[in-house]
Amino acid sequence: MTKLTLILDAALTGVRASLIEEWDEIARNAKMEPRVRLFDTEEQALAWGRLLAHRRGLKQLFLIDNRKTAGRNTSLAPQQTGQ
């Protein structure tokens, strides 16, 4: 079985995408070195990953998004303002 994983990381400008292909071999798993590209948008990175998955005859692409939301509060509790 072959598995493609697309990993998205934040870059100074745009998105850094790493595509890793893994497959089963007798008694162990094998993994290729990641293909790495920089894209202006997330949509371009996803389209690249889907294209390579399609070329390999795969219908599923695994996604790992490591990007952080910069400058945004991720807390669920409302913030108190000092007065």
C-alpha positions as semicolon CSV with decimal commas, in nm:
position;residue;x (nm);y (nm);z (nm)
1;M;0,000;0,000;0,000
2;T;0,127;0,347;-0,088
3;K;0,053;0,653;0,125
4;L;0,116;1,020;0,040
5;T;0,136;1,278;0,317
6;L;0,137;1,653;0,249
7;I;0,283;1,862;0,530
8;L;0,217;2,237;0,530
9;D;0,450;2,468;0,723
10;A;0,460;2,845;0,757
11;A;0,715;3,025;0,541
12;L;0,829;3,387;0,540
13;T;0,609;3,436;0,236
14;G;0,347;3,179;0,151
15;V;0,339;2,811;0,240
16;R;0,615;2,548;0,252
17;A;0,478;2,211;0,134
18;S;0,655;1,879;0,189
19;L;0,523;1,566;0,018
20;I;0,631;1,230;0,161
21;E;0,559;0,898;-0,005
22;E;0,554;0,580;0,205
23;W;0,495;0,222;0,099
24;D;0,502;-0,127;0,245
25;E;0,790;-0,360;0,179
26;I;0,844;-0,708;0,311
27;A;0,880;-0,684;0,692
28;R;0,910;-0,301;0,700
29;N;0,789;0,034;0,566
30;A;0,991;0,242;0,323
31;K;0,982;0,619;0,293
32;M;1,119;0,849;0,023
33;E;1,291;1,178;0,090
34;P;1,031;1,455;0,097
35;R;0,970;1,673;-0,204
36;V;0,966;2,033;-0,082
37;R;0,824;2,336;-0,261
38;L;0,722;2,689;-0,169
39;F;0,382;2,820;-0,276
40;D;0,211;3,158;-0,253
41;T;-0,115;3,006;-0,126
42;E;-0,244;2,697;0,052
43;E;-0,467;2,620;-0,247
44;Q;-0,163;2,593;-0,476
45;A;0,009;2,355;-0,233
46;L;-0,302;2,136;-0,205
47;A;-0,343;2,125;-0,584
48;W;0,021;2,015;-0,619
49;G;-0,028;1,735;-0,366
50;R;-0,351;1,619;-0,530
51;L;-0,188;1,618;-0,874
52;L;0,098;1,397;-0,757
53;A;-0,144;1,164;-0,577
54;H;-0,354;1,136;-0,896
55;R;-0,044;1,055;-1,104
56;R;0,029;0,764;-0,869
57;G;-0,329;0,639;-0,892
58;L;-0,407;0,728;-0,530
59;K;-0,744;0,862;-0,421
60;Q;-0,642;0,980;-0,076
61;L;-0,387;1,238;0,035
62;F;-0,307;1,274;0,404
63;L;-0,266;1,633;0,527
64;I;-0,068;1,766;0,824
65;D;-0,096;2,142;0,877
66;N;0,180;2,270;1,107
67;R;0,112;2,639;1,052
68;K;0,034;2,852;1,356
69;T;-0,223;3,127;1,359
70;A;-0,003;3,427;1,425
71;G;-0,145;3,710;1,629
72;R;-0,475;3,538;1,702
73;N;-0,603;3,429;2,041
74;T;-0,677;3,056;2,038
75;S;-0,825;3,052;2,387
76;L;-1,191;2,961;2,416
77;A;-1,247;3,178;2,723
78;P;-1,331;3,548;2,666
79;Q;-1,049;3,786;2,748
80;Q;-1,077;4,041;3,028
81;T;-0,973;4,396;2,944
82;G;-0,792;4,598;3,208
83;Q;-0,957;4,927;3,303
